[in-house]
Amino acid sequence: MHHTRTIARFEYTKTIKRVGFWIGTLVVPLFIAILGGVIGYSGSQDAGATAIDSLTDTPVAIIDATGSLGTSSLPANVTLLPATTSTTSARELVRSGTYDALVTYPADLASSSAFAIFARDRGVIGNGAYQGFARSLLETQVRSALDDPLAQTVLAGTVEADATFIDAAGERVPPPDVGQFVLPLVGFFMFFIAVFIGAQYLLQSVAEEKENRMIETILSIVSPGALIYGKIIGLSVVVGTQLLVWLGLGVVALVIASGTILDLPPLPLAAVLSSITPLAILVTVLCILLGFLLFASVMVGVGAIGTSARESQQLSAIFIMSAVIPIYFSQFIIADPGGFFAQFFTYFPFSSALIIMVRHAIDALPLWQLGLGLALNVVYVVLAFFLARKLFELGMLMYGRKPSLSDVYHAVTYRSSRG
């Protein structure tokens, strides 16, 4: 036990003292913040309004054979030409520079569903703005010309449903609290960050030490079990440190940006926290911890039996993909959280922790299934620790050669007298 603590402390301090570790820890959230800000800002902009705004100072001529446009409500940069104007002569006005664009709405627009644009080239993005401008202008004019307020409201897309749902007993089901999904969503990202980034620490650590043969010297001092468990514990704490830093920076950035950069209302942090139950926190933490320890143990075993760091990386991809597979079935799982796919992935080792977290968030996991799922995850982790140690011992004996399935079987069933 003393050796395990010593190795865990050494792995932790060695990693966090690296400049590269802190550069990666700080650069990743900065990149995500910038990317999220750009996506959030872009998503908050109305496409039609953006297209019109980009052409505010651009002279545009319109020939409206439908008669739906009125001059009184057109933007200042738009000139409505007589419907009898020749298309050829109007295009000459664009060529001469009088106008930058000509939009022609034909009389049979209702049946043809097409209009024509003749404009000066503004590049791929600018040319797309012409189309957005012409389409939005037509929609706005047609909607404002309707006498029926109901038709205007419906076509504007502002109608919202006030829905009430009842359970099997006929009682009203309260609307879902958005705050209850915040914790699982954060846990979802933390889980994958831990698996994709953190588990690689273990894979790389074992593979590199095996390649440079330092492992033989280390094993002359400590037992394989103490070395493996020490590495897993130490580097798991490294991942925990990294996740806590990212989580803290993320909360601070979101609180600051919610009322400024993203032009969102201030984050109702108190309301979100009040909707998070102690059980939800416990389930999320346990799922992240157990799921990560499972993959961490697998990475140690894979790193030990690979003949090189590159080969170990290739082998690990198989297990990483097993954690991603449930995402492709997420539509079926959410649509039928008690169905076959949900049940299967709830107990499948490499997806169990993630699916338990998701199903618990949407109140689709009975307590007995929650208890069974968490208990199985503990069993999976214990078995993974055992297999990681056995594969590590096997890998140390087979330098330069990848073990066969027969070798793995004999290594797992062999009882070592050394702890």
Buried (B, 14 or more C-beta within 10 A) or exposed (E): EEBBBBBBBEBBEBBBEEEEBEEEBEEBBEEBBEEBBEEBEEEEEEEBEBBBEBBEEBBBBBBBBBEBBEEEEBEEBBBBBEBEBEEEEBBEBBEEEEBBBBBBBBEEBEEEEEBEBBBBEBEEEBBBBBBBBBBBBBEBBEBEEEEEEEEBEEBEEEEEEEEEEEEEEEEEEEEEEEBBBBBBEBBBBBBBBBBEBBBBBBBBBBBBBBBEEEBEEBBEEBBBBBBBBBBBBBBBBBBBBBBEBBBEBBEEBBEEBBEEBBEEEEBEBEEBEEBBEEEBEEBBBBBBBBBBBBBBBBBBBBBBBBBBBEBBBEBBEEBBEBBBEBEEBBEBBEEEBEEEBBBBBBBBBBBBBBBBBBBBBBEBBEEEBBEBBBEBBEEBBEEBBBBBBBBBBBBBEBEEEEBEEEBBEEBBEEEEEEE
